Amino acid sequence: MNSKKGPFTLEEIRKMKGETNIEAFTKMTDKDIKAQILADPDTPNLSDYELKEFDFPRMRENKA
């Protein structure tokens, strides 16, 4: 883990190594994810209806 808080240079970013546990990530079930959401007070527990209100950026019209 990097002890520097930032800001980071582009070169420092390129040298960073990811800390994601890929094995744990691939084994995670929907039940595990839901439990983590419920355990974290900063993560909203959105319903399927609420999630459908989000769009992907590619689905939005360019209004510029």
N, C-alpha and C positions, 0 to 999 in steps of 0.2 A: 504494500500500500504506500502511496506517495504521501509524505508528510507535509508537502507544500500545499497551501490552500489556494494559490493562484494569484494573479493571473498566470497562465502558462503560455510559453512561446509555442509556435507551430512545431519547432524541432522537439521540444519537450513532449508535446502531445504525440508526435510520431513514435517516440521511444517508449511511451507508456504501454504497459501490458494490461489487458483486461483481467478483471478479477471474478468474472462470472463462473460459477460452478456449473459447467455444461451438463454434467451427469445428473445433478440434482434438478436442473431446469427441465431436462427431457423427461424425467420421471414424475414431474409435478402433475397432479390431476386437477380437474375442475374443482373437486372437493377441497383440495389443498389450497387452491387460489382463493376460494370463497372464505375459508377459515382465516387466511391472512388478511383479507379485506375486512372481515368483521373484527379482527384483533387490532387493526390499526385505526385509531380515531381520526386520523388525517386523510384517510381514503374513503371517498363516498361510496356507499353501497347502492349503486344505480340499478334500477329495474331494467328488464329487457326493453320496455317501452322507452325509458329515458335514454338508453344506449342507442336506440334507433334514431333519436333526434340528432345525433352527431353525424357529420358527413366527412368523407375523406376529402382531402384538398383537391384531388383530381376530379371530384364530382362537382365542385363549386364552379360557377361561372366567373370568369375574370371580369371584374367590374371596374378595372382601372382604365 
